[in-house]
Amino acid sequence: MGLTSVEASQETVAGQVISSWTKSEGSFEYDVTLPSNTSGTVVLPAFDLKNLKLKEGGTVIWEKGDYVKGVSGIQQVHMDADGLIVKLESGSYKFELTGR
């Protein structure tokens, strides 16, 4: 199955960026923290899953091929060839990507 989890952090001029992920059958969990007064883009791989659903903190933000607004700090979500692209403001986020 290969790697099933990774954790990393990097000190930047703006502060520390922290990232971790865990992969299991049909599910991918990704946590990220961006320092204050920054923004970032997260690319979440789709793993050839169908019926993708992305949640942040338990709230759905991507379902049936569309971005579902409503979570503070999430600026945009869209799909491209690399997977789901999530544009974020500074803060801590806990994503869960599921599908079949």
C-alpha positions as CSV (number, residue, x, y, z in Angstrom):
1,M,0.0,0.0,0.0
2,G,3.0,2.3,0.4
3,L,2.9,5.4,2.6
4,T,-0.2,5.8,4.7
5,S,0.7,9.0,6.7
6,V,3.2,11.9,6.7
7,E,3.8,14.9,9.0
8,A,6.0,17.9,8.2
9,S,6.5,21.5,9.3
10,Q,8.5,24.3,7.8
11,E,9.5,27.6,9.4
12,T,8.9,30.6,7.0
13,V,9.5,34.3,7.3
14,A,5.8,34.6,8.2
15,G,5.8,31.7,10.7
16,Q,5.5,28.0,10.8
17,V,3.5,26.0,8.2
18,I,2.4,22.6,9.5
19,S,1.1,19.8,7.3
20,S,0.1,16.2,7.8
21,W,-2.0,13.6,6.0
22,T,-3.3,10.1,6.4
23,K,-4.6,7.8,3.7
24,S,-6.8,4.8,4.1
25,E,-9.1,2.8,1.7
26,G,-11.6,5.4,0.3
27,S,-10.5,8.2,2.6
28,F,-7.8,10.9,2.7
29,E,-7.4,13.2,5.7
30,Y,-5.2,16.3,5.5
31,D,-4.5,18.9,8.2
32,V,-2.7,22.1,7.5
33,T,-1.9,25.3,9.5
34,L,-0.9,28.5,7.8
35,P,0.6,31.4,9.8
36,S,-1.3,34.7,10.4
37,N,-1.5,37.2,7.5
38,T,-0.8,34.5,4.8
39,S,-2.8,32.5,2.3
40,G,-2.1,29.3,0.5
41,T,-3.3,26.8,-2.0
42,V,-3.7,23.1,-1.1
43,V,-3.9,20.4,-3.8
44,L,-5.7,17.3,-2.6
45,P,-5.3,14.3,-5.0
46,A,-8.5,12.7,-6.2
47,F,-6.9,9.1,-6.3
48,D,-9.4,8.2,-9.1
49,L,-12.2,8.3,-6.6
50,K,-15.7,8.8,-7.9
51,N,-18.4,10.8,-6.1
52,L,-15.9,12.9,-4.3
53,K,-16.9,14.7,-1.1
54,L,-14.6,17.1,0.7
55,K,-15.3,18.2,4.3
56,E,-13.5,20.8,6.4
57,G,-14.0,20.4,10.1
58,G,-17.0,18.1,9.4
59,T,-18.7,20.7,7.0
60,V,-19.1,19.7,3.4
61,I,-17.2,22.1,1.0
62,W,-17.2,20.0,-2.2
63,E,-19.9,17.7,-3.3
64,K,-21.4,16.5,-6.6
65,G,-18.7,18.4,-8.5
66,D,-19.4,21.8,-6.9
67,Y,-17.9,24.0,-4.3
68,V,-20.2,24.5,-1.3
69,K,-19.6,27.9,0.4
70,G,-19.9,28.5,4.1
71,V,-16.6,27.7,5.8
72,S,-14.7,30.7,7.0
73,G,-11.2,31.0,5.5
74,I,-11.9,28.8,2.5
75,Q,-11.8,31.2,-0.5
76,Q,-12.4,28.7,-3.4
77,V,-12.5,25.0,-4.3
78,H,-12.3,23.7,-7.8
79,M,-11.2,20.5,-9.6
80,D,-8.4,20.3,-12.2
81,A,-6.2,17.5,-13.6
82,D,-4.2,17.4,-10.3
83,G,-7.1,17.0,-8.0
84,L,-9.1,19.4,-5.8
85,I,-7.6,22.8,-5.5
86,V,-8.4,24.6,-2.2
87,K,-7.5,28.3,-1.7
88,L,-7.1,29.2,1.9
89,E,-6.6,32.1,4.3
90,S,-4.4,31.8,7.3
91,G,-5.6,29.4,10.0
92,S,-5.8,25.7,10.8
93,Y,-7.9,23.3,8.7
94,K,-8.8,19.6,8.9
95,F,-9.9,18.2,5.6
96,E,-11.5,14.8,4.9
97,L,-11.8,13.6,1.3
98,T,-13.9,10.6,0.6
99,G,-15.3,8.8,-2.4
100,R,-15.7,5.4,-4.0
